[in-house]
Amino acid sequence: MDKLDDLFRGFRSGVTAPSEDAVSAARELLLRGIGSFDHPRPSRPRRRRAFVAVAAAILVGGLLVTPAVGIGGRLLALIESAPGPPDVQAPVWSSGGRQIAFLSRRGESNFDLDVVNADGSGQRTLIHGATREPPSWSPDGLKIAFESLRDNGVYTVNADGSGRQRLARDSKDPAWSPDGRTIAFFSGAKIYLRNADGSEHRTLTRPQAGVRDLAWSPDGRKLAFLQGKGGCGPSCHDLYVVNSDGSGLRNLTAKLAVGIRLGLGPASDPAWSPDGQMIAFARLNPGLGEPIYVVKADGSRLRNLTPKPVGAYADPAWSPDGRKIAFVSDRDGNSEVFVMNANGKGQRNLTRNPAFDADPAWSPDGRKIAFASKRDGKYGIYVMNADGSGQRRLAQHSP
């Protein structure tokens, strides 16, 4: 569903957002056309991308010429004002804070894996032909795990670009364990754990539908992930946790109502708190935008941190001390990076720029936040102080 995700990410980042009814109708009609694809990332993406593109074109054309729907003009204006899929994405700091890995778009679903020093020097491409999935640093900062277009597999590479090694074919979403010994990934809708050196591997969970977005707890004892929810569309997920030995599988969002009319939700972008007690995530809430929620790892204490103002919220990221959460919202008219206290109070716009800003990532010491932006007329990786001051570009998209 990368094409669909990019489409609606671009919609939400437009200067003028459509009504909830407009978004609802667009989502529902498009998802009816692609409902036969049960997984968000099928193993044959070429066919999926072509089908979704045709479905999207039919949807947009139909909306523009059908007065009964009543949203054609607004949807057209929204498409024209949206920045399109970002050309740089997913900045990730190395554990020592000396480097930032990120993705640089070369084609529709084709990215370079790039690295830049934290002072902005030494930008270089490590790998051609990565997918849009965020890279994962080893805890010692010497290697990076990534998803490759080559055999749709999971690979590792040294931070200088040498020593590329395949861990598994037809796999996705690699996530390095906090102790550095293990890499988790999805393959065939199962979670696998493999030794970081490529040796012994084992299956962690039984087959499931539509799995994505693996995230280790800070102590390495649990994994959070999204799993498809039957009966409400191909991008509909619940948030699960499972112990690292495969026991204790638990649905944390089973009680959340799902917008069947929308066919989407409820969970995305899971992020563990540094103490491992809470998980933040975004959730599609029909009629109320996409709030940021937090929930305990046992499923209790579910709370909406952003009930007002209504808007689209995404990409929650905890500060290293666990006191604050950075996130992205369009509530001020375009995609901006915000920060709030861990209880939802003190929300503040940090970027305050008319350009697209997204993908916040805290430095390990909590003093800086890296983010993607299209200011200066070209997509790049930027960094700012934790209070929003000192914003400057570190790296630029270089196709």
C-alpha positions in Angstrom: 0.0 0.0 0.0 2.9 2.4 -0.4 1.2 4.3 -3.2 -1.9 4.7 -1.2 0.1 5.8 1.9 2.0 8.3 -0.1 -1.2 9.6 -1.7 -2.9 10.3 1.6 0.3 11.5 3.3 0.5 14.1 0.5 -3.2 15.0 1.0 -2.8 15.6 4.7 0.2 17.8 4.0 -1.7 20.1 1.7 -2.3 23.8 2.6 -6.1 23.2 2.7 -7.4 20.0 4.2 -10.7 18.5 2.9 -13.6 17.8 5.1 -13.7 14.4 6.9 -16.6 13.4 4.7 -14.4 14.1 1.6 -11.6 12.0 2.9 -14.0 9.3 4.0 -15.5 9.0 0.6 -12.2 9.0 -1.2 -10.7 6.3 1.1 -13.8 4.1 0.9 -14.1 4.3 -2.9 -10.4 3.6 -3.5 -10.2 0.8 -1.0 -13.2 -0.9 -2.6 -11.2 -1.0 -5.8 -8.2 -2.6 -4.1 -9.9 -4.6 -1.4 -8.6 -7.9 -2.9 -5.1 -7.0 -1.8 -5.1 -8.1 1.8 -1.5 -7.2 2.6 0.0 -3.7 2.8 3.2 -4.8 1.1 2.6 -7.7 -1.3 5.5 -9.7 -2.6 4.8 -8.6 -6.1 4.8 -4.8 -5.8 4.9 -4.0 -9.5 1.5 -5.4 -10.2 0.1 -3.7 -7.0 1.5 -0.3 -7.9 0.0 -0.4 -11.4 -3.4 -1.4 -10.1 -3.5 1.2 -7.3 -2.4 3.9 -9.8 -5.3 3.0 -12.1 -7.7 2.8 -9.2 -6.6 6.2 -8.0 -6.9 7.7 -11.4 -10.4 6.3 -11.8 -11.3 7.5 -8.3 -10.1 11.1 -8.9 -11.7 11.3 -12.3 -15.0 10.0 -11.0 -15.0 12.5 -8.1 -14.2 15.4 -10.4 -17.1 14.8 -12.7 -19.7 13.5 -10.2 -21.8 16.3 -8.6 -23.5 13.8 -6.3 -20.3 13.3 -4.4 -19.8 17.0 -4.0 -16.0 17.0 -3.3 -14.5 17.0 -6.8 -13.3 20.7 -6.7 -11.9 20.4 -3.2 -10.1 17.2 -4.0 -8.6 18.7 -7.1 -7.4 21.7 -5.2 -5.9 19.5 -2.5 -4.0 17.4 -5.0 -2.6 20.5 -6.7 -1.5 22.0 -3.4 0.0 18.8 -1.9 3.8 18.5 -2.1 3.8 14.9 -3.3 5.8 12.0 -1.8 8.8 13.3 0.1 12.2 12.9 -1.7 14.0 12.3 1.6 12.6 10.3 4.5 13.2 8.5 7.7 16.2 10.1 9.4 17.6 7.8 12.0 20.5 8.7 14.4 23.3 6.3 15.2 23.5 5.4 18.8 26.5 7.7 19.5 24.8 10.6 17.7 27.6 11.0 15.2 25.7 10.1 12.1 22.2 10.1 10.6 21.0 7.5 8.1 18.1 8.4 5.8 16.4 7.5 2.6 16.7 9.5 -0.7 14.1 8.8 -3.4 15.2 7.7 -6.9 11.9 6.5 -8.2 8.4 5.6 -7.1 9.5 3.0 -4.6 13.2 3.1 -5.2 15.5 4.8 -2.6 19.2 5.3 -1.8 20.3 4.6 1.7 22.4 7.6 2.6 24.4 8.7 5.6 25.5 12.1 6.8 27.6 13.2 9.7 25.8 15.1 12.5 27.6 18.3 11.6 26.4 18.1 8.0 29.7 16.9 6.5 30.4 13.6 4.6 27.0 12.9 2.9 27.4 9.7 1.0 25.3 6.9 -0.5 25.8 3.5 0.9 23.2 1.5 -1.1 21.2 1.9 -4.2 17.9 0.1 -4.5 16.5 0.3 -0.9 12.8 0.4 -0.2 11.0 3.1 1.7 11.2 1.2 5.1 13.3 3.1 7.7 16.8 1.8 8.2 17.8 0.3 11.6 21.2 1.0 13.1 23.1 -1.6 15.1 23.4 -0.5 18.8 27.2 -0.1 18.3 26.7 2.2 15.3 28.8 0.1 13.0 26.2 -1.4 10.8 22.8 -0.7 9.3 20.0 -3.1 8.5 17.7 -2.2 5.6 15.1 -3.6 3.2 16.3 -4.0 -0.4 14.6 -4.1 -3.8 17.1 -6.8 -4.7 15.1 -10.1 -4.1 12.9 -8.0 -1.7 15.2 -9.1 1.1 16.7 -7.8 4.4 20.4 -6.9 4.3 23.0 -5.4 6.6 25.8 -3.1 5.5 28.7 -1.4 7.3 28.4 2.3 8.1 31.0 3.0 5.4 29.1 1.1 2.7 31.2 -2.0 2.7 30.3 -5.6 3.7 26.8 -5.8 2.4 25.3 -9.1 3.6 21.9 -10.7 2.9 20.0 -12.0 5.9 16.8 -13.2 4.2 15.0 -13.2 0.9 11.4 -11.9 0.5 11.5 -10.2 3.9 10.8 -6.7 5.3 10.9 -4.3 8.2 14.2 -5.2 9.8 14.6 -4.1 13.4 17.9 -4.5 15.4 17.5 -5.7 19.0 18.8 -3.4 21.7 21.6 -5.9 22.7 22.8 -6.0 19.0 22.7 -9.7 18.8 19.4 -10.2 16.8 17.5 -8.7 13.9 13.8 -9.2 13.7 11.9 -9.0 10.4 8.8 -10.1 8.7 8.7 -12.9 6.1 5.6 -14.5 4.8 3.5 -12.7 7.4 5.6 -14.3 10.2 8.0 -12.6 12.5 11.5 -14.1 12.4 14.5 -13.5 14.6 17.9 -14.0 13.1 21.4 -13.6 14.6 23.0 -10.4 13.4 25.8 -12.3 11.8 23.4 -14.1 9.5 23.5 -17.5 11.3 20.7 -19.3 13.1 17.2 -18.0 12.8 13.8 -18.9 14.3 10.1 -18.2 13.9 8.6 -16.0 16.6 4.9 -15.9 15.6 2.4 -18.0 13.6 1.3 -16.6 10.2 -0.8 -13.5 10.4 -2.3 -11.1 7.8 -0.9 -7.6 6.9 1.9 -7.4 9.5 4.2 -4.4 9.5 6.2 -1.8 11.6 8.3 -3.9 14.0 9.6 -2.1 17.1 11.7 -3.6 20.0 11.0 -2.6 23.5 14.1 -0.8 25.1 14.9 -3.9 27.2 14.6 -6.3 24.3 12.0 -8.4 25.9 9.1 -7.5 23.7 8.2 -6.5 20.1 5.4 -4.2 19.0 4.0 -4.5 15.6 0.9 -3.9 13.5 -1.3 -6.7 12.3 -4.2 -6.6 9.7 -7.7 -6.5 11.1 -10.1 -8.5 9.0 -13.2 -7.1 7.4 -12.2 -3.4 7.2 -9.8 -3.0 4.4 -6.1 -3.6 3.5 -4.7 -0.8 5.5 -6.6 -1.6 8.7 -4.4 -2.6 11.6 -4.4 -3.4 15.3 -1.4 -2.8 17.6 0.1 -6.0 19.1 2.9 -6.9 21.4 4.6 -10.3 21.8 7.4 -11.4 24.0 10.8 -12.1 22.4 10.3 -15.8 23.0 7.0 -15.8 21.1 4.8 -16.0 24.1 2.2 -13.5 25.4 0.8 -12.2 22.1 -1.6 -9.4 22.9 -3.8 -7.1 21.0 -3.6 -3.6 22.6 -6.2 -1.9 20.5 -8.9 -4.5 20.2 -11.4 -2.3 22.1 -10.9 0.7 19.8 -13.8 1.1 17.4 -12.9 0.8 13.8 -14.4 3.1 11.1 -15.8 0.4 8.8 -17.1 3.2 6.6 -13.5 4.5 6.1 -12.0 1.0 5.9 -8.9 2.2 7.7 -7.4 2.3 11.2 -7.0 2.1 13.9 -3.2 2.1 14.5 0.0 3.2 12.9 3.5 4.5 13.8 4.1 2.6 17.1 6.9 4.0 19.3 8.1 2.7 22.7 8.7 5.0 25.6 12.3 4.8 26.8 11.3 3.0 30.0 9.4 0.4 28.0 6.1 1.1 29.9 4.1 2.8 27.2 3.6 2.8 23.4 2.6 5.8 21.4 0.8 5.5 18.1 -1.4 7.3 15.7 -5.0 6.2 15.1 -7.6 7.1 12.5 -10.6 8.4 14.4 -13.6 8.9 12.1 -14.8 12.5 12.4 -12.0 13.5 14.7 -8.9 13.3 12.5 -5.9 11.1 13.5 -5.0 11.6 17.1 -1.9 10.4 19.0 -2.6 7.8 21.6 -0.5 6.1 24.3 -1.2 2.7 25.8 0.6 0.6 28.4 2.3 -2.6 27.1 -0.4 -4.7 28.8 -3.2 -2.8 27.0 -4.3 -0.7 29.9 -4.4 3.1 30.3 -5.2 3.9 26.7 -5.3 7.7 26.3 -5.8 10.2 23.5 -3.1 12.9 23.9 -4.4 15.1 21.0 -8.2 15.3 21.2 -8.1 19.0 20.2 -7.5 20.7 17.9 -8.7 18.2 15.3 -6.2 17.4 12.6 -4.0 14.6 11.2 -1.3 13.5 13.6 1.5 11.0 12.9 5.1 9.9 13.6 5.2 10.1 17.5 8.8 10.0 18.7 9.7 9.9 22.4 12.5 12.1 23.8 15.4 10.0 25.3 14.3 11.0 28.8 10.7 10.1 28.2 9.4 13.5 29.1 8.3 14.7 25.7 6.9 13.4 22.4 7.7 14.9 19.1 5.1 14.4 16.4 3.8 15.7 13.0 0.5 17.5 12.5 -1.2 19.5 9.8 -3.5 21.3 12.2 -1.8 24.7 11.5 -2.4 24.4 7.8 0.5 22.3 6.6 2.7 19.5 7.8 4.8 20.7 10.8 6.8 19.1 13.6 5.4 19.6 17.1 6.4 18.6 20.6 4.3 18.0 23.7 4.8 16.7 27.2 4.3 13.0 27.6 0.9 13.6 29.1 -0.2 15.6 26.1 0.1 19.1 27.6 2.3 21.9 26.4 1.9 21.2 22.6 4.0 23.5 20.5 4.9 24.0 16.8 8.6 23.7 16.5 9.2 24.1 12.7 6.8 27.0 11.9 7.5 26.9 8.2 5.2 27.0 5.2 7.1 24.1 3.7 6.5 20.4 4.3 8.2 19.2 7.6 7.9 15.6 8.9 9.7 12.5 10.3 11.1 13.9 13.6 13.9 11.9 15.2 15.6 12.8 18.5 19.3 12.7 18.9 20.5 10.2 21.6 21.3 13.0 24.0 17.9 14.6 23.5 19.3 18.0 22.6 18.4 18.0 18.9 15.7 16.7 16.5 16.4 15.7 12.9 13.5 16.0 10.4 12.7 16.0 6.7 11.7 19.3 5.0 11.1 20.9 1.6 12.2 24.4 2.6 14.8 26.0 0.4 12.9 24.6 -2.6 14.4 21.1 -2.3 13.9 18.2 0.1 16.6 17.7 2.7 17.4 16.4 6.1 17.4 19.2 8.7 18.3 19.5 12.4 17.1 21.8 15.1 17.6 22.2 18.8 15.0 20.5 21.0 13.2 23.9 21.5 12.9 24.5 17.8 15.8 27.0 17.5 18.8 26.7 15.2 17.2 25.0 12.3 19.6 24.2 9.5 20.1 21.8 6.6 22.4 18.8 7.0 21.8 16.9 3.8 20.1 17.5 0.5 18.2 15.1 -1.8 20.6 14.1 -4.6 19.0 11.8 -7.2 
